[in-house]
Amino acid sequence: MRLIALSLAALLLLIQFPLWLGKGGWLRVWELDKQVAQVQKHNDELKERNSKLESEVQDLKTGTGAVEERARFELGMIKKDEIFVQILAPGSALQKTETASPNPQKENAAR
């Protein structure tokens, strides 16, 4: 009787082996589920990026507001009869060079 119980236990373990560790076992399914979740997350991020780009393209095609905004921020353009004011942080390089020699031609003429 003991021999039959041991052989049945061994057969049960042999049957369980492919279920847990085989090619289509639970561990492999778990790994694939993790990969699928990562790919879905990446796809969602790409879809969000694509929708932003699509809306920007639509704005550029239909309206002038987006074109004007790009011209202002990326190209530094201003409208006609518009005053451009730039405020520099204290101690910036541009401010130091302007205060050091306001008119270099006058300095050369004085020498």
Z-matrix of the N, CA and C atoms (Angstrom, degrees):
N
C 1 1.447
C 2 1.531 1 110.95
N 3 1.301 2 115.14 1 -38.24
C 4 1.455 3 119.34 2 -179.57
C 5 1.530 4 110.91 3 -66.07
N 6 1.298 5 116.79 4 -36.61
C 7 1.461 6 122.20 5 179.52
C 8 1.527 7 110.35 6 -65.16
N 9 1.320 8 117.00 7 -38.49
C 10 1.465 9 120.56 8 178.57
C 11 1.538 10 110.13 9 -67.03
N 12 1.316 11 117.79 10 -41.65
C 13 1.463 12 121.72 11 179.74
C 14 1.527 13 110.79 12 -63.84
N 15 1.329 14 116.85 13 -41.70
C 16 1.464 15 120.20 14 178.58
C 17 1.523 16 111.46 15 -67.07
N 18 1.321 17 117.01 16 -39.62
C 19 1.465 18 119.56 17 179.88
C 20 1.539 19 110.55 18 -68.75
N 21 1.323 20 117.66 19 -37.72
C 22 1.459 21 120.16 20 176.09
C 23 1.538 22 111.32 21 -65.77
N 24 1.307 23 117.67 22 -39.35
C 25 1.465 24 121.57 23 176.91
C 26 1.530 25 110.41 24 -64.07
N 27 1.330 26 116.36 25 -41.38
C 28 1.472 27 120.27 26 178.58
C 29 1.527 28 110.35 27 -64.96
N 30 1.336 29 117.01 28 -41.52
C 31 1.467 30 120.22 29 177.97
C 32 1.536 31 110.79 30 -64.47
N 33 1.317 32 116.42 31 -38.97
C 34 1.461 33 120.36 32 177.97
C 35 1.525 34 110.91 33 -62.09
N 36 1.328 35 116.44 34 -42.06
C 37 1.461 36 120.14 35 177.34
C 38 1.529 37 111.35 36 -65.83
N 39 1.317 38 116.87 37 -38.61
C 40 1.461 39 120.33 38 178.95
C 41 1.527 40 111.48 39 -66.83
N 42 1.309 41 116.31 40 -34.28
C 43 1.459 42 120.03 41 177.50
C 44 1.540 43 110.36 42 -71.15
N 45 1.332 44 117.22 43 -36.51
C 46 1.453 45 122.19 44 -178.32
C 47 1.536 46 112.90 45 -72.80
N 48 1.325 47 117.31 46 -27.36
C 49 1.459 48 121.07 47 -176.18
C 50 1.531 49 112.56 48 -55.70
N 51 1.340 50 119.99 49 -52.40
C 52 1.471 51 118.20 50 179.60
C 53 1.536 52 112.99 51 -65.72
N 54 1.331 53 116.65 52 -28.83
C 55 1.455 54 119.56 53 179.36
C 56 1.527 55 111.51 54 -64.11
N 57 1.315 56 117.82 55 -40.13
C 58 1.453 57 121.78 56 -176.74
C 59 1.531 58 113.14 57 -92.85
N 60 1.325 59 117.83 58 -42.48
C 61 1.456 60 120.79 59 -170.57
C 62 1.521 61 114.05 60 -116.03
N 63 1.302 62 119.11 61 -1.01
C 64 1.461 63 121.87 62 -176.87
C 65 1.510 64 112.81 63 -76.26
N 66 1.329 65 115.07 64 -175.55
C 67 1.466 66 121.97 65 -176.67
C 68 1.536 67 112.01 66 -60.28
N 69 1.300 68 117.66 67 -39.00
C 70 1.457 69 121.41 68 179.07
C 71 1.507 70 111.76 69 -110.22
N 72 1.321 71 117.46 70 28.90
C 73 1.462 72 121.57 71 -175.78
C 74 1.512 73 113.11 72 -77.33
N 75 1.332 74 113.11 73 176.33
C 76 1.451 75 120.06 74 -176.16
C 77 1.531 76 112.55 75 -63.62
N 78 1.315 77 117.73 76 -36.84
C 79 1.462 78 119.68 77 -179.78
C 80 1.530 79 110.99 78 -64.55
N 81 1.315 80 116.34 79 -41.19
C 82 1.469 81 120.54 80 178.48
C 83 1.533 82 110.37 81 -66.50
N 84 1.309 83 117.03 82 -40.15
C 85 1.464 84 120.77 83 177.91
C 86 1.524 85 110.22 84 -63.72
N 87 1.305 86 117.39 85 -39.68
C 88 1.465 87 121.78 86 178.92
C 89 1.532 88 110.76 87 -63.39
N 90 1.345 89 116.66 88 -43.56
C 91 1.462 90 120.93 89 177.85
C 92 1.533 91 110.96 90 -62.97
N 93 1.320 92 116.51 91 -42.48
C 94 1.461 93 120.08 92 179.61
C 95 1.521 94 111.72 93 -66.12
N 96 1.316 95 117.58 94 -36.13
C 97 1.466 96 120.76 95 176.68
C 98 1.535 97 111.07 96 -62.81
N 99 1.333 98 116.05 97 -39.99
C 100 1.465 99 119.45 98 177.30
C 101 1.524 100 110.50 99 -63.90
N 102 1.331 101 117.27 100 -41.98
C 103 1.464 102 120.80 101 179.14
C 104 1.530 103 111.16 102 -64.27
N 105 1.321 104 116.37 103 -41.24
C 106 1.459 105 120.70 104 179.01
C 107 1.530 106 110.32 105 -62.59
N 108 1.325 107 117.21 106 -41.77
C 109 1.467 108 121.09 107 179.44
C 110 1.526 109 110.68 108 -63.57
N 111 1.331 110 117.80 109 -40.41
C 112 1.463 111 121.02 110 178.55
C 113 1.526 112 111.06 111 -64.93
N 114 1.326 113 116.77 112 -43.37
C 115 1.461 114 120.77 113 -179.36
C 116 1.528 115 110.48 114 -66.70
N 117 1.320 116 117.80 115 -38.82
C 118 1.465 117 120.58 116 177.73
C 119 1.528 118 111.07 117 -64.47
N 120 1.326 119 117.20 118 -39.94
C 121 1.460 120 120.68 119 177.81
C 122 1.525 121 110.02 120 -62.67
N 123 1.320 122 116.54 121 -44.87
C 124 1.463 123 121.47 122 178.92
C 125 1.534 124 110.48 123 -62.49
N 126 1.323 125 116.74 124 -42.02
C 127 1.464 126 121.15 125 178.64
C 128 1.525 127 111.31 126 -63.28
N 129 1.328 128 117.33 127 -40.02
C 130 1.465 129 120.86 128 178.32
C 131 1.534 130 110.79 129 -62.85
N 132 1.348 131 116.30 130 -41.05
C 133 1.458 132 119.54 131 177.80
C 134 1.526 133 110.71 132 -63.76
N 135 1.322 134 116.40 133 -41.56
C 136 1.466 135 120.17 134 179.16
C 137 1.527 136 111.57 135 -67.21
N 138 1.327 137 117.66 136 -37.04
C 139 1.461 138 120.74 137 177.21
C 140 1.517 139 110.71 138 -63.92
N 141 1.326 140 116.68 139 -41.24
C 142 1.465 141 120.83 140 178.54
C 143 1.528 142 110.42 141 -63.51
N 144 1.324 143 116.18 142 -43.73
C 145 1.463 144 120.15 143 178.21
C 146 1.528 145 110.95 144 -62.95
N 147 1.322 146 116.44 145 -42.29
C 148 1.468 147 120.54 146 179.38
C 149 1.520 148 111.59 147 -63.73
N 150 1.321 149 117.38 148 -39.58
C 151 1.468 150 119.62 149 179.82
C 152 1.528 151 110.76 150 -66.88
N 153 1.338 152 117.64 151 -37.04
C 154 1.466 153 120.17 152 176.44
C 155 1.525 154 110.19 153 -64.60
N 156 1.322 155 116.11 154 -44.32
C 157 1.463 156 119.42 155 179.20
C 158 1.520 157 111.44 156 -64.56
N 159 1.329 158 116.46 157 -38.84
C 160 1.464 159 120.32 158 179.31
C 161 1.527 160 110.95 159 -64.32
N 162 1.324 161 116.92 160 -42.00
C 163 1.469 162 119.11 161 178.86
C 164 1.525 163 110.68 162 -66.75
N 165 1.318 164 116.79 163 -35.93
C 166 1.464 165 119.38 164 177.49
C 167 1.532 166 110.86 165 -66.40
N 168 1.318 167 116.91 166 -39.54
C 169 1.463 168 120.57 167 177.48
C 170 1.519 169 110.25 168 -63.54
N 171 1.320 170 116.99 169 -42.61
C 172 1.467 171 120.34 170 178.36
C 173 1.525 172 111.14 171 -62.45
N 174 1.341 173 116.75 172 -40.88
C 175 1.462 174 120.16 173 177.46
C 176 1.524 175 111.01 174 -62.10
N 177 1.318 176 115.88 175 -41.89
C 178 1.466 177 119.32 176 -179.23
C 179 1.523 178 111.50 177 -68.42
N 180 1.336 179 117.11 178 -33.42
C 181 1.463 180 120.29 179 -179.64
C 182 1.516 181 112.43 180 -74.78
N 183 1.321 182 117.58 181 -39.65
C 184 1.461 183 120.34 182 -170.64
C 185 1.517 184 113.98 183 -98.69
N 186 1.303 185 118.48 184 -36.93
C 187 1.468 186 119.20 185 -172.74
C 188 1.509 187 112.34 186 -114.65
N 189 1.329 188 113.62 187 162.19
C 190 1.457 189 118.88 188 177.23
C 191 1.522 190 111.61 189 -96.69
N 192 1.307 191 117.02 190 -11.67
C 193 1.465 192 120.61 191 -178.80
C 194 1.518 193 112.56 192 -62.74
N 195 1.321 194 117.12 193 -42.53
C 196 1.455 195 120.28 194 -179.38
C 197 1.521 196 111.01 195 -69.49
N 198 1.313 197 116.86 196 -37.27
C 199 1.465 198 120.48 197 178.21
C 200 1.526 199 109.70 198 -65.29
N 201 1.329 200 116.38 199 -43.72
C 202 1.458 201 120.85 200 178.93
C 203 1.526 202 110.75 201 -62.80
N 204 1.316 203 116.75 202 -42.18
C 205 1.454 204 120.58 203 179.99
C 206 1.528 205 111.22 204 -62.65
N 207 1.324 206 116.37 205 -43.78
C 208 1.468 207 119.73 206 177.98
C 209 1.526 208 111.11 207 -63.94
N 210 1.319 209 117.09 208 -41.26
C 211 1.465 210 120.27 209 179.90
C 212 1.526 211 110.47 210 -62.98
N 213 1.314 212 116.45 211 -38.37
C 214 1.465 213 119.88 212 -179.51
C 215 1.527 214 111.86 213 -69.20
N 216 1.317 215 117.21 214 -50.23
C 217 1.460 216 120.04 215 -171.71
C 218 1.518 217 113.41 216 -83.27
N 219 1.307 218 118.17 217 -37.16
C 220 1.457 219 119.72 218 -175.94
C 221 1.525 220 112.51 219 -90.65
N 222 1.328 221 117.33 220 -33.11
C 223 1.458 222 120.29 221 -176.62
C 224 1.523 223 113.40 222 -107.24
N 225 1.317 224 117.08 223 -10.52
C 226 1.454 225 121.49 224 178.55
C 227 1.515 226 113.52 225 71.39
N 228 1.315 227 118.21 226 28.16
C 229 1.462 228 121.90 227 -178.27
C 230 1.527 229 110.30 228 -84.05
N 231 1.333 230 115.62 229 153.55
C 232 1.455 231 121.16 230 176.20
C 233 1.524 232 108.39 231 -130.44
N 234 1.343 233 115.92 232 161.23
C 235 1.473 234 121.09 233 179.66
C 236 1.521 235 110.08 234 -78.09
N 237 1.310 236 115.75 235 163.26
C 238 1.447 237 121.48 236 176.10
C 239 1.534 238 108.72 237 -65.81
N 240 1.316 239 116.39 238 139.77
C 241 1.466 240 123.79 239 -178.97
C 242 1.525 241 112.58 240 62.35
N 243 1.302 242 116.85 241 28.55
C 244 1.464 243 121.37 242 177.96
C 245 1.527 244 107.59 243 -112.44
N 246 1.309 245 116.91 244 142.82
C 247 1.459 246 121.38 245 -178.51
C 248 1.520 247 108.29 246 -101.06
N 249 1.315 248 115.86 247 130.00
C 250 1.468 249 121.79 248 179.63
C 251 1.519 250 108.25 249 -101.96
N 252 1.315 251 116.34 250 125.14
C 253 1.454 252 122.01 251 179.68
C 254 1.517 253 107.50 252 -121.10
N 255 1.340 254 115.83 253 128.39
C 256 1.459 255 120.49 254 178.32
C 257 1.518 256 107.97 255 -120.70
N 258 1.313 257 116.51 256 125.65
C 259 1.454 258 121.44 257 -179.63
C 260 1.515 259 107.26 258 -104.45
N 261 1.318 260 115.66 259 122.33
C 262 1.457 261 121.23 260 -178.64
C 263 1.519 262 110.32 261 -97.25
N 264 1.305 263 114.79 262 149.68
C 265 1.454 264 119.97 263 176.26
C 266 1.523 265 108.76 264 -71.68
N 267 1.323 266 118.14 265 147.01
C 268 1.466 267 120.45 266 179.18
C 269 1.530 268 110.10 267 -59.85
N 270 1.332 269 115.69 268 134.22
C 271 1.454 270 120.33 269 177.96
C 272 1.518 271 113.98 270 84.30
N 273 1.320 272 118.36 271 13.21
C 274 1.457 273 119.34 272 179.67
C 275 1.523 274 109.72 273 -74.04
N 276 1.317 275 118.39 274 160.28
C 277 1.466 276 123.96 275 -175.18
C 278 1.520 277 111.56 276 -64.51
N 279 1.320 278 117.90 277 -39.26
C 280 1.460 279 121.46 278 -178.26
C 281 1.525 280 110.91 279 -64.29
N 282 1.292 281 117.43 280 -40.58
C 283 1.458 282 121.73 281 -178.58
C 284 1.529 283 109.93 282 -67.56
N 285 1.312 284 119.21 283 -38.73
C 286 1.461 285 122.46 284 -179.01
C 287 1.523 286 110.91 285 -66.61
N 288 1.322 287 117.98 286 -41.54
C 289 1.461 288 119.57 287 -178.63
C 290 1.519 289 111.30 288 -69.03
N 291 1.308 290 118.60 289 -33.68
C 292 1.461 291 121.25 290 179.88
C 293 1.527 292 111.11 291 -71.12
N 294 1.311 293 118.34 292 -39.04
C 295 1.457 294 120.47 293 -178.35
C 296 1.515 295 111.65 294 -78.52
N 297 1.302 296 118.94 295 -23.09
C 298 1.462 297 121.15 296 -178.62
C 299 1.519 298 111.12 297 -67.77
N 300 1.315 299 119.10 298 -46.51
C 301 1.465 300 121.55 299 178.52
C 302 1.519 301 109.03 300 -140.77
N 303 1.328 302 117.59 301 93.68
C 304 1.455 303 120.06 302 -176.40
C 305 1.519 304 112.37 303 -67.83
N 306 1.325 305 120.21 304 -33.42
C 307 1.457 306 121.84 305 179.94
C 308 1.529 307 107.89 306 -143.02
N 309 1.335 308 118.88 307 95.54
C 310 1.460 309 120.73 308 -175.87
C 311 1.516 310 112.98 309 -66.64
N 312 1.342 311 120.68 310 -22.66
C 313 1.448 312 122.09 311 -179.22
C 314 1.531 313 110.69 312 -70.98
N 315 1.313 314 117.38 313 -36.86
C 316 1.464 315 120.46 314 178.17
C 317 1.523 316 110.65 315 -66.80
N 318 1.321 317 117.91 316 -37.11
C 319 1.468 318 121.02 317 179.57
C 320 1.519 319 110.26 318 -65.30
N 321 1.340 320 117.29 319 -41.60
C 322 1.460 321 121.25 320 -179.98
C 323 1.532 322 110.64 321 -67.62
N 324 1.331 323 117.93 322 -37.00
C 325 1.462 324 121.43 323 -179.33
C 326 1.524 325 111.56 324 -70.02
N 327 1.320 326 117.41 325 -30.76
C 328 1.474 327 121.52 326 -178.60
C 329 1.520 328 110.69 327 -73.92
N 330 1.303 329 118.78 328 -23.34
C 331 1.467 330 121.56 329 -177.59
C 332 1.451 331 112.51 330 -78.60
